[in-house]
Amino acid sequence: MGSGYWDLNMPHLPKIILKKGREKPLLRGHPWVFSGAVERMEEPLSPGDMGEAYSSGGEFLGIGHLNPQSQIVFRLLTSRKEEMGDSFFRDRIMSALRLRRPWLDGATQAYRIVNGEGDFLPGLIVDRYGDVFVIQVLTAGMERLKGLFIEILADAFHPGSIYERSDAWTRREEGLPEARGLLFGKDIADRVEIEERGCRFRVNVKEGQKTGFYLDQRENRHRVGAISRGNRILDICCYTGAFSVCAGRGGAKELTLIDASQEALDRAEEHLDLNHLETIPHRMIRGDAFEVLRSLRPDYDVAILDPPPFARKKGNLPKAARGYKDLNLQAFRLLRPEGLLFSFSCSHHMGWDLFQKVVFAAAVDAGRKVQLLGRMGHPIDHPVSLFHPEGEYLKGLMCRVG
C-alpha cells in the first residue's frame, strides 16, 4: 500500500492449502476457514498476514487475512485476484456508506458505517455518533490496517473525533490485547449526545456496552413506540432506557424499568428527563431480572425482554436456553390478556429455530395462548452477508398473549 501499512508489491503472497473437499464453503462465499480445514501452510505465517487460499487441487479460492494462532485461520476479503491496495479498502467503505445514506440520512445521527463480514470487511466495525466515530478492530489483519482506516474515515467524513473501542473478548482469540483511546481529532466528552427520530440520548462511547449504544435495536425501539399509547410498559434488562424513551414518546401510560446496574438506571432516568418524559409515572428497579420478575404482579400491556447474550460460545447453549425460557415465562405471566411481548436474543449461537422453540416452551409452561405476530432483527446499517449466516446474531419475536 502506498500508505505503508502493507507491502503488496511483494512478488507473491503466502499461501495456505486446504484439505480435499474443504474448499466448498469458500467457493460458496463463506468468509471463514477454520484451522481444521487447512492441509498445510507453504511458509511461516505471522498473525495478520495477507495471503491466498488454494484448494488441494491448486484452485485459487481467494485473498484474505491469515492468523495461524486463531481458530479461524483465514478471513476472506475477495474471491478475485486483485490489487489489495488503499483503493480496495476505500471502495469497500464507500460502498457501505452508499448502502446507508438513502435510508438513514435525516433519520438519525447515529448508525453503523461498517458491519464486519456484513460489509465484506471481516474484523472491522465502525459506528457513528454525530461527529464522533468509534472504531472496533477485532482481527490481527485489520489491526495492521488500522492506520489506513483512520485516514480513509478522516478523508471521507471529516469527523471531529475517532475513538477506538477494541475491547471485545474476541480479540483474545486473535492474540491481541484490548485497546481503547482517542485515535484522531479532539477529545470527546464522557457522553456524546445524539438524536434518533426525535429521541435524544447521551452515549458513553468510552465505557458503554458495545460501542456505547445498541444501534442494532433502532427500528425495534420505534416499533415499540408506535404501539405504546395508553399502555403500561415493562422494560426488562433496560440498560439506559432507550426502549422506554421510545415508549414514552409514543404515549405510554406507565413505565417500569429493570436492570442490574444502578448506573444504567441513572442514565435511563437522565434520558427520560432529556426527552421531557419525567412526568410519566415510572419505576426504576435495580436487581437480577430473574428474581425481580417473580416479585411483580401481572399488570402490563407491553413487555420488552432484551437480555445480554447468554451464549457467547456454543457450549453455553443449553444453559442459555434455560435462561431465556425462564425470562420469557415470567414475561408471559406478567402480561394482561392481549398484551404484547417483544422478546430478543443477541446470542450468536442461538439460531432462529431454537429461539422460537424456547419461547414456545415458555408460553406452554406459563399456560398462555400466544400468537406470533412477526420477527424482528437487524436494521439496514447492520447488513448480514447471505453467505455468512453467523452474522445474524439479533433475533426478536413479537408475540400477542391470550
VENMOPE-V688531 format. One record per backbone hydrogen bond with DSSP energy under -0.5 kcal/mol. CO is the residue of the C=O (numbers start at 0). NH is the residue of the N-H. Records with the same first field share a line. If there is no record, write none. Layout:
# VENMOPE-V688531
CO->NH ; NH
This chain:
# VENMOPE-V688531
0->3
5->7
6->9
13->51
14->41
15->53
16->38 ; 39
18->21
20->23
22->26
23->27
24->29
25->28
30->75
32->72 ; 73
33->36
34->37
36->18
39->16
45->48
48->65
49->13
50->63
51->15
52->60 ; 61
53->17
54->57
58->54
61->52
62->76 ; 77
63->50
64->74
65->47
66->69
70->34 ; 72
72->66
73->32
74->64
77->62
79->81
82->84
84->87 ; 88
85->89
86->90
87->91
88->92
89->93
90->94
91->95
92->96
93->97
94->98
95->99
96->100
97->101
99->102 ; 103
100->104
103->106 ; 107
106->196
108->129
110->127
113->125
114->117
115->118 ; 120
116->119
120->123
122->137 ; 138
123->115
124->135
125->112 ; 113
126->133
127->110
128->131
130->132 ; 159 ; 160
131->128
132->162
133->126
134->164
135->124 ; 137
138->142
139->143
140->144
142->145
144->148
145->149
146->150
147->151
148->152
149->153
150->154
151->155
152->156 ; 157
153->157
159->185
160->132
161->182 ; 183
162->134
163->180
164->166
165->178
167->170
168->171 ; 172
169->172 ; 173
170->173 ; 175
171->174
178->165
180->163
183->161
190->192
191->202
193->200
194->108
195->198
198->195
200->193 ; 202
202->191 ; 204
203->207
208->211
211->203
212->210 ; 214
213->216
214->217
216->220
217->221
218->222
219->223
220->224
221->225
222->226
223->226
224->227
227->230
230->232 ; 252 ; 253
231->300 ; 301
232->234 ; 255
233->235 ; 303
234->237 ; 257
235->305
237->240 ; 241
240->244
241->245
242->246
243->247
244->248
245->249
246->251
247->250
250->229
252->280
253->232
254->282
255->234
256->284
257->236 ; 237
258->286
259->261
260->264
261->265
262->266
263->267
264->268
265->269
266->270
267->271
268->272
269->273
270->274
271->276
272->275
276->279
280->254
282->256 ; 284
283->285
284->258
287->290 ; 291
288->292
290->294
291->294
292->295
296->298
299->335
300->339
301->233
302->304 ; 341
303->235 ; 305
304->343
310->348
312->315
313->316
315->319
316->320
317->321
318->322
319->323
320->324
321->325
322->326
323->327
324->328
325->329
326->330
327->331
328->332
329->333
330->334
331->334
333->298 ; 299
335->338
338->400
339->302
340->342 ; 398
341->304
342->396
343->306
344->394
345->347
346->349
348->350
350->354
351->355
352->356
353->357
354->358
355->359
356->360
357->361
358->362
359->363
360->364
361->365
362->366 ; 367
363->366
368->401
370->372 ; 399
373->397
375->395
378->381
384->387
387->390
388->391
390->392
392->394
394->344
395->375
396->342 ; 398
397->372 ; 373
398->340 ; 400
399->370
400->337
